[in-house]
Amino acid sequence: MNIYIGLFLFFIAAFIIYRVIKIRNHFRRAISREEKVIQYCNTGVRSWSTAPATLDSVEVKTVTVDGQSPKFKLAIKLTFEVNGQQYSCTQSPYNSLTTHLSTTAASLRDDITNSDGHFIYYNPADPKESFYLFNGFSSWSDYELLLKSPD
């Protein structure tokens, strides 16, 4: 009888350790995505030059990581011109960050598609380096508010 109790406690402890490691790894991935967006939004992008852009495409992509439930993100492509040269912009917070709700991603896609004008930030020293910020996105908390909007 004592051996069964010992085995039961061992399996519970192993399960708890497994879940703690899995949650910690998920948290680490979330931090790295947050850091990537913060890098773009807070370290110089807003001091870059801006240019009007044409929206080429915006679509909802499904992302599955390590067998977890699917998440959704946007893939956005815009075209802009600097000094007569055409460039393509595919970098935005929405490429880096995901949501669990496809309806949230679809709603944001529709907002972007129906928006009147688009502009991008580009590095004046290298216009290939560009970034698209939609709807006043300026921080992780702005993105969190978008995710919490009712569907």
C-alpha positions in Angstrom: 0.0 0.0 0.0 2.8 2.4 0.9 4.5 1.8 -2.4 1.4 2.9 -4.3 1.2 6.1 -2.3 4.9 6.7 -3.0 4.4 6.1 -6.7 1.4 8.3 -6.8 3.3 11.2 -5.0 6.2 10.6 -7.4 4.0 11.0 -10.5 2.3 14.1 -9.1 5.7 15.7 -8.3 7.0 14.8 -11.8 3.9 16.2 -13.4 4.2 19.5 -11.4 7.9 19.8 -12.4 7.0 19.2 -16.1 4.2 21.8 -16.0 6.5 24.4 -14.3 9.2 23.9 -16.9 6.7 24.1 -19.7 5.2 27.4 -18.3 8.6 28.8 -17.7 9.6 28.1 -21.4 6.4 29.6 -22.6 7.0 32.7 -20.5 10.6 33.0 -21.9 9.3 32.9 -25.5 6.7 35.5 -24.7 9.4 37.8 -23.3 11.5 37.4 -26.4 8.6 38.4 -28.6 7.9 41.4 -26.4 11.6 42.4 -26.5 11.6 42.2 -30.3 8.6 44.6 -30.5 10.1 46.9 -27.9 13.3 47.0 -29.8 11.5 48.3 -32.8 9.1 50.6 -31.1 11.3 52.2 -28.5 14.8 52.2 -29.8 14.9 54.6 -32.7 12.2 53.6 -35.1 10.1 56.6 -34.2 13.1 58.8 -35.0 13.4 57.3 -38.5 11.9 58.9 -41.6 8.4 58.1 -42.7 6.9 57.4 -46.1 3.4 56.7 -47.4 2.9 53.1 -48.2 0.6 50.9 -50.3 -0.9 47.8 -48.6 0.0 44.8 -50.8 -1.4 42.1 -48.5 -2.5 41.3 -45.0 -3.5 37.8 -44.0 -4.0 35.9 -40.8 -1.5 33.1 -40.3 -1.9 30.1 -38.0 1.1 29.4 -35.8 1.5 26.1 -33.8 4.4 25.8 -31.4 5.4 22.5 -29.6 2.0 21.0 -30.1 0.2 23.8 -28.2 -3.2 25.1 -29.4 -2.9 27.2 -32.5 -2.2 30.9 -32.3 -2.8 33.6 -34.9 -0.7 36.4 -36.2 -0.8 38.8 -39.2 1.5 38.7 -42.2 1.6 42.2 -43.6 3.3 43.4 -46.8 3.5 47.1 -47.9 5.3 48.8 -50.7 6.9 52.3 -50.3 9.1 54.5 -52.3 12.2 56.5 -51.3 14.2 58.6 -53.8 12.5 56.9 -56.7 13.4 53.4 -55.5 10.6 50.9 -54.4 11.0 49.0 -51.2 9.0 46.3 -49.5 8.1 46.4 -45.8 7.1 43.2 -43.9 8.2 44.1 -40.4 5.5 45.0 -37.8 4.5 44.2 -34.3 1.8 41.9 -35.7 4.3 39.7 -37.4 6.1 39.1 -34.0 3.2 38.8 -31.6 0.3 36.3 -31.6 -3.2 36.0 -30.2 -5.2 32.9 -29.2 -8.3 34.2 -31.0 -8.6 34.0 -34.7 -11.4 36.5 -34.5 -9.1 39.1 -32.9 -6.5 38.6 -35.7 -9.2 38.8 -38.3 -10.7 42.0 -36.8 -7.2 43.6 -36.8 -6.7 42.5 -40.4 -10.0 44.1 -41.4 -9.1 47.3 -39.5 -5.8 47.5 -41.4 -7.4 46.6 -44.8 -10.1 49.3 -44.3 -7.7 52.0 -43.1 -7.4 55.0 -45.4 -3.7 55.6 -45.4 -0.6 53.6 -44.4 2.8 54.8 -43.7 6.0 53.1 -42.6 9.1 54.1 -40.7 12.3 53.5 -42.6 16.0 53.9 -41.7 17.3 56.8 -43.8 20.7 55.2 -44.0 19.2 51.9 -45.3 15.6 52.2 -46.5 15.4 48.3 -46.8 15.2 48.4 -43.0 11.6 49.5 -42.4 8.8 49.0 -39.9 5.0 49.4 -40.1 3.1 50.6 -37.1 -0.7 50.6 -37.4 -3.2 52.5 -35.4 -0.8 54.3 -33.1 0.9 51.1 -31.8 3.7 52.3 -29.6 4.1 49.7 -26.8 3.4 46.2 -25.6 0.5 47.5 -23.5 -1.1 49.0 -26.7 -0.9 45.6 -28.2 -2.4 44.0 -25.1 -5.4 46.4 -25.3 -5.9 45.3 -28.9 -6.0 41.7 -27.8 -8.5 42.4 -25.1 -10.9 44.2 -27.4 -14.3 42.5 -27.7 -14.7 40.1 -30.6 
